[in-house]
């Protein structure tokens, strides 16, 4: 098994920082500083600081004692470590990959993220008892879920190292859930580390108060060459296919893998990139909108159907379905509330899956109009969609740079509208009309 940071593509600076922090966390344990961890770790929070720099409040007392005090061996075990982190970056940059890898490095018996020890293997496999992974199934993370998580995270690590809470899509926290998390970050348990993933540190994505108590690790969109290299090395994909998929996915590693390996994903992409040719009138614009929405719904349904069926079967079995003992039938009659709650969660997850599928389609469409714009401007950059470069060139001649830019802005405005909870069908229909009119 490779070391835990091997899948973090094109993020060399972030990997260096996280390795240093993991080594510092191991130093805390070795130095026997666990009893002083709340103050020690909090002193490293706040504005992002370089390794070895104190990011605590001005004038704050040194948690290790008098100024300059260090652990035996001349190493300050608090250098580079803090109790709360935010991983930011565009989609596909590897926010959740970085958070999971860092969690594994914290649980590594060597403090390096070796990838071989039980701590690394169980964390990366999602089975470590002291690592809590929060992946929102719906459109938001509610306060009840967050309170239960914070309560569980306050317990002593069973493995003797750290309790680690990884929250993917922390930008989906409701206001009440964010407040519950803030209280835990303000007064962290002795050995609990919070790892949050969000697109940015903008107040729309993460609250200012939570941001001020975390160290930020900014990630960037990995270059296409780096993504292609990973697809070839790890997935055995042919170099030419890997290079095409990496460019088409615009640096998104997961999407590049799907395009390279899944024929259905390639068909959906081709259908999206055929939209500009279909916009010949008002009726065609509405037809294209319906086709795009229906394709997103079908993709989402395919992705959640198996999980929904498995979850329902497991719950019914736990509630006594199929049982023949005394009270089995009565237990099932009283299970209606739990089944209804499960259906509610599954419906929310399906809605999110539809939004995500539609957003991927819009990103592909934006890439097409971006190619048309760069061709119109004669910009010396490679196209995103090499297989539709000729069509983008024809569009550039027909629309010129200004028309291409207006169409690109229409696609981006549709993404913003959907994010603001405008009904997807309305937003997509408005976008298609804007693309047709130019």
Order of alpha helices (4+ residues) and beta strands (2+ residues): alpha-alpha-beta-alpha-alpha-beta-alpha-beta-alpha-beta-alpha-beta-alpha-alpha-alpha-alpha-alpha-alpha-alpha-alpha-alpha-alpha
